[in-house]
Amino acid sequence: MDRDFLIDLFSDFGPVTIRPMFSGFGISADGVNFALSLRAGLYFRADEATIPRFEAEGSKPFQYQTSKRSVTVASYWQLPARLFDDMEELSEWARAALGAAQRAALKKRPKARKTLQIAEGAVENILIMRMVLSHPCWEGRPRIPPRRSGR
């Protein structure tokens, strides 16, 4: 599937961003990736709320082979072929996939807090080092010059 075909396919859904990804394209809306277009087909993001719908259609989750094993990605399921002819229903499935992707993004948010805590800890360490180095016992001793940016 090429980029123009995907733009036409999602025209009823609304504006999408299509970016090269792996052996195909990642499809996103509102900054959230909700579909993958790969050589093997078109895959939509799924979760516990939407997987039964894919199962009822006989769809399978995305799978790929490594040199050692077969990997199943349970969060992306193949779009039923019949939906390529029904743009209106495809748009409904795309909205459901976007909802699943948004719910998954909300579950991942706590990791960002951990990163923020590490950054805050680093700032605290810098402030402590400045206090230590500003103590009178360090006067007159050679200091390491600050690193220049761009290196």
C-alpha positions in Angstrom: 0.0 0.0 0.0 1.4 3.4 -0.9 0.9 6.7 0.8 -1.7 8.0 -1.7 -3.8 4.8 -1.3 -3.7 5.2 2.5 -4.7 8.9 2.4 -7.7 7.9 0.2 -8.5 5.0 2.5 -8.7 7.2 5.6 -10.5 10.1 3.8 -13.8 9.5 5.6 -12.0 9.1 8.9 -10.4 12.5 8.8 -6.8 13.9 8.6 -4.1 11.4 9.3 -0.3 11.6 9.4 1.5 8.9 7.5 5.2 8.3 8.3 7.6 5.7 7.0 8.0 2.9 9.5 9.7 -0.5 9.3 8.7 -2.0 6.0 5.7 0.2 5.5 4.0 3.2 7.3 2.8 4.3 10.7 -0.6 6.0 10.6 -1.5 8.5 13.3 -4.1 11.1 14.2 -3.8 13.8 16.8 -0.2 12.6 17.4 -1.2 9.1 18.4 -0.2 6.1 16.2 -3.2 3.8 15.7 -2.4 1.8 12.6 0.4 0.1 10.7 0.5 -0.5 7.0 3.0 -3.2 6.3 3.7 -5.7 3.5 1.5 -8.2 5.3 -1.5 -5.9 5.4 -3.1 -3.1 7.4 -3.1 -3.5 11.2 -5.1 -1.5 13.7 -4.4 -0.9 17.4 -6.5 -3.1 19.6 -7.1 -3.6 23.3 -9.4 -5.7 25.5 -12.4 -3.6 24.4 -11.8 -4.0 20.6 -10.0 -7.4 20.3 -13.4 -9.4 20.4 -14.5 -7.5 17.3 -11.3 -8.6 15.4 -11.7 -12.1 16.6 -15.4 -12.2 15.4 -14.1 -11.3 11.9 -11.5 -14.0 12.0 -8.6 -11.5 12.1 -5.2 -12.4 13.7 -2.7 -10.3 15.6 0.4 -9.0 13.9 3.2 -11.6 13.8 6.8 -11.5 12.6 9.7 -13.9 12.5 13.1 -13.3 14.0 16.0 -15.6 13.4 15.2 -17.5 16.7 11.4 -17.3 17.1 8.0 -16.0 16.0 6.8 -12.8 17.8 3.2 -11.9 18.2 2.2 -8.3 18.8 -1.1 -8.6 20.5 -1.8 -4.8 20.4 -2.1 -4.7 16.6 -4.6 -6.8 14.7 -5.1 -7.2 10.9 -8.0 -5.3 9.4 -10.6 -7.5 7.9 -10.3 -7.4 4.0 -14.0 -6.6 3.6 -13.5 -3.2 5.2 -11.4 -2.0 2.2 -14.7 -1.7 0.3 -16.7 0.0 3.1 -15.1 3.3 3.9 -17.8 4.3 6.4 -17.3 1.1 8.5 -13.5 1.3 8.1 -13.8 4.8 9.7 -15.7 3.4 12.6 -12.9 0.7 13.1 -10.3 3.5 12.8 -12.0 5.5 15.5 -12.1 2.5 17.8 -8.4 1.8 17.0 -7.5 5.4 17.8 -9.4 5.1 21.1 -7.4 1.9 21.9 -4.2 3.7 21.2 -5.2 6.7 23.3 -6.1 4.4 26.2 -2.7 2.6 25.9 -0.9 6.0 25.9 -2.7 7.0 29.2 -1.4 3.7 30.8 2.2 4.6 29.8 2.2 8.1 31.4 3.7 7.1 34.8 7.0 6.3 33.1 7.4 10.0 32.2 7.2 10.8 35.9 10.1 8.6 36.7 12.2 10.4 34.1 11.2 13.7 35.7 12.2 12.4 39.1 15.6 11.4 37.7 16.0 14.9 36.1 15.0 16.6 39.4 17.6 14.4 41.2 20.3 15.5 38.8 19.5 19.1 39.3 19.6 18.6 43.1 23.1 16.9 42.7 24.3 19.9 40.7 23.2 22.3 43.3 24.9 20.3 46.0 28.1 20.2 44.0 28.0 24.0 43.6 27.5 24.4 47.4 30.5 22.1 48.1 32.7 23.8 45.6 31.9 27.2 46.8 33.1 26.3 50.3 36.2 28.3 51.4 38.4 25.2 51.6 38.3 25.0 47.8 39.6 28.6 47.3 42.8 28.8 45.3 42.6 25.2 44.1 42.5 24.5 40.4 39.0 23.8 39.0 38.0 21.8 36.1 36.9 24.1 33.3 33.3 23.7 32.2 32.7 21.7 29.0 32.1 23.7 25.9 28.9 23.0 24.0 29.2 21.4 20.6 31.6 18.7 21.6 
